[in-house]
Amino acid sequence: VITSINFLEENGAYDNVDYVSYDVLGDVVCGGPAMPIREKTTQEIYIPMSGEMMALYAANNIAKGILKYAHAGGVRLGGLICNERQ
């Protein structure tokens, strides 16, 4: 994830954008997935999730990571997006 983000930054992919979407594992919030939060390139994070137990677990881990870096990076949890099955 870190290498990908560095590549995109070097090639101007983040210049003048309104939003960026990442697909990360929710069970590990350290390392690569936390980089946009630590680097202060993120202002608000929305977590899409289903109502299934592992999705709730992953969303909770991501929310904990956001809370950990919220004050230093100025990021906040914008909300949860429900993506349930029928």
N, C-alpha and C positions, 0 to 999 in steps of 0.2 A: 504494500500500500504506500509506504513512504517513497519508494522509487517511482511509483506511478505519479504521485502528487508532485514530486520534484520535477519530473519530466514535463508534466502539464504546466507547471509554473514557469519553467524555463522557456517554453514555447508559447507563452502568452494566453493559455487557455482560460485563465481566470481574469483576464482584463475585461472590465466592463460587462459583468454578468449579474443577473438578478438572483439566480439560485444555482446550486450545484448539488447533484444527487450522488450519494455513495451507497454501495451495497456492501455491508460489512458483517462479519460474524458477531452475534450479540453475546456470545459466551466469553469473549476476550475483549476487554475494553482498553487494555494497555497497548503500547506499541503503535503500529500503523494506524488503526482506526481512531486513536485519540490525537493523532498529529494535527488535524485541522483545528481541533479545540485548543491544543497547547500553543499552536503557532498564531493564534488570534486571527485566523482567516474565516472563522465561523461566528455568526451572531446569534442564530436561532436554529434549533434542531427539532425536527418532527420525526417521530418513530412510527412507521407503519407496522402493524402487528395484528395477529388473529387473537381469538380468545382461548387458544390452546395453551396448555401449561408451559411448554418449552418456549413458546413465543412470549408469554408473560415473563418468564424467567430471563430471557434475552433482553427484553425491553427494560426490565428492572436493572440489569447489569449496565446497559447503556445509560440509563438515567443516573445511576451511581457515578459513572465516569463523567457525565456532564456536571454533576454536582461538585465533584472533586476539582474540576478545572474552572468552574463558573466564575469565581472571583478573580482569578489570575488572567483568564482569557476573555472575560466579558461575555461569555456565551450563556444562553438560557434554553431550557426545554420549552419549545413552542407548543407542543401537544402530542397526543397519540392519535394515529389515524387507524381506524378500524377497517380491517381487510379480512372479513370472515367468509367462511364457506356458507353455502345455502343450507 
